[in-house]
Amino acid sequence: MRDMIAQINIDYDLCQDPLVCRGCLTVCPTVVFVCGPTKIWKFRETDTKEYKVVARYIDKCSGCGDCEKACPTGALKLGFISRAELRDRFRAERAAKLAAQQIQE
């Protein structure tokens, strides 16, 4: 398990009211999740529908799966990817980005 990295996917169509639910926020033993507004408005209160849960501290994830079990809507999916596969994906994305930059120049 040491060479695997947790991947948390959140379906925001299913996770619609995280401030009321708070399932993943309260159950996570390593405090991976944070909940915050997607936009901050000047001179008015942020609507609660504009808040989202984000797996901010994914590097702290122990892979226990408690968040997935606690989610009443099934919005959270926990998966794992090997470090080598993640490295290869990063390299491919970086190469594509560099190629696109060279074309623009």
HELIX and SHEET records of a PDB file:
HELIX    1   1 PRO A   18  CYS A   21  1                                   4    
HELIX    2   2 GLY A   23  VAL A   27  1                                   5    
HELIX    3   3 THR A   48  GLU A   50  5                                   3    
HELIX    4   4 ILE A   58  LYS A   60  5                                   3    
HELIX    5   5 ASP A   66  ALA A   70  1                                   5    
HELIX    6   6 ARG A   83  GLN A  104  1                                  22    
SHEET    1   A 2 MET A   4  ILE A  10  0                                        
SHEET    2   A 2 LEU A  76  SER A  82 -1                                        
SHEET    1   B 2 PHE A  33  PRO A  37  0                                        
SHEET    2   B 2 TYR A  51  ALA A  55 -1                                        
END                                                                             
